[in-house]
Amino acid sequence: VAGIAAVVLAGTLAGCGNRVDTTESADVIRIGMVDSLTGATAGSGTSDVCGAQIAVAAANAEGGVLGRKIELVVEDDQSTAAVAAQQAQKLTNDGIRLFVGGATTSTVMAALPFYKETGSLYSGGTTQTAAVLDFYDGIFRVNLSVEQSTEWFGDYLNRSAPSGVLALVGLEGTFTQDLFSALQNELDTTKFPTVETILAPADTSNWGSIVTRVESLQPSAIVMALYGTDQPAGFLRGLHTAGIKTPVYAPPGTLSASVIAAAGNEAAEGVTGSASWAPFVETPGQAKLRADLEKYGAQFDACGGKSFEALGSQMAITYGQVAVLLGGIEAAQSTDPKAVRAGILAGTWELPQGPTTFDERGQARQNFVLYRVTNGEQIQIDG
């Protein structure tokens, strides 16, 4: 079937009202998405939605799947767990059994009981926590797990970071604590005999006191596990202002182009970042994502006229989620959640992150990219 994208947005995005189409049709495959269009994590959530929208638009332009158009039904969780649960219940009650998206661990975990109860297939959101995959056997996850990230990142620190005191800087909360706990299990204690953790309040905007605490440790290296844009940028500016030149290392997914731009070239200079996806690494899947964003992005408020780099890994992950889900439907020749998941786990998928396979738990296997900030640019390095 040729195509106009049939993307249905439920809730409110950028002040625009949207309809909800809950009509079952043999001509349509509906995919549900509970994500953050408003609230504290709307920056990530809108990038999530953009990625899913352009993937659906591209698929419909190519005729859909199994001769049927795709509809993306999006509900705003307002960046809160309670609302995420309500929206997941609404969409499952409407008969949707295929789901992508979800910006944070708390909102994803709140929605999971409804996906599990209805036997739905879910892409695991963009969270890395093991608790998502452990919740039930109807999940596949495109982004890498905390365990994969920390194993690789810890090995890199052991080989490449200067020995001595290691300072771990993050935000208060279960996710960061789990990440740091897993990372410390990977560290060579003879190289890093002292590892100090500094957790800042989640609403930190003034980094002066945190920088002072870091400076007092006289660390040989700093791990900066801060997410979003403003907080990692603020911390880097604080280090620069204080004249601290200790090497900084950012775990996978925490040092984006937007962070570098917000921090400023001088403050970000020399920081080492890592990711399973980076905008400067070209793969066939990456080239298709670029082309699809250019062709379809202007149709959607969630894409907001933003650049490929600004939309970042969140867009790439959900774009990949939709691509894998539709590929699984094609492989299974069915929309039955169990059959689709079996098709996904049996395949190899050319995603923006590169060739991707899945283990028996539904966790993606991908490579990592290592880069260093030089004159404001992310320059790939060997790791």
Sequence and secondary structure as in RCSB ss.txt:
>XXXX:A:sequence
VAGIAAVVLAGTLAGCGNRVDTTESADVIRIGMVDSLTGATAGSGTSDVCGAQIAVAAANAEGGVLGRKIELVVE
DDQSTAAVAAQQAQKLTNDGIRLFVGGATTSTVMAALPFYKETGSLYSGGTTQTAAVLDFYDGIFRVNLSVEQST
EWFGDYLNRSAPSGVLALVGLEGTFTQDLFSALQNELDTTKFPTVETILAPADTSNWGSIVTRVESLQPSAIVMA
LYGTDQPAGFLRGLHTAGIKTPVYAPPGTLSASVIAAAGNEAAEGVTGSASWAPFVETPGQAKLRADLEKYGAQF
DACGGKSFEALGSQMAITYGQVAVLLGGIEAAQSTDPKAVRAGILAGTWELPQGPTTFDERGQARQNFVLYRVTN
GEQIQIDG
>XXXX:A:secstr
     EEEE SEETTEE        TTEEEEEEEE SSSTTHHHHHHHHHHHHHHHHHHHHTT BTTBEEEEEEE
E TT HHHHHHHHHHHHHTT  EEE   SHHHHHHHHHHHHHTT EE  TT   HHHHHH SSB BSS  HHHHH
HHHHHHHHHHS SSEEEEEEESSHHHHHHHHHHHHHS TTT SEEEEEEE TT    HHHHHHHHHH  SEEEEE
  SSHHHHHHHHHHHHTT    EE  TTS  HHHHHHH HHHHTT EEEES  TT   HHHHHHHHHHHHHGGG 
GGGTT  HHHHHHHHHHHHHHHHHHHHHHHHHTS  HHHHHHHHHH  EEETTEEEEE TTSBEE   EEEEEET
TEEEE   
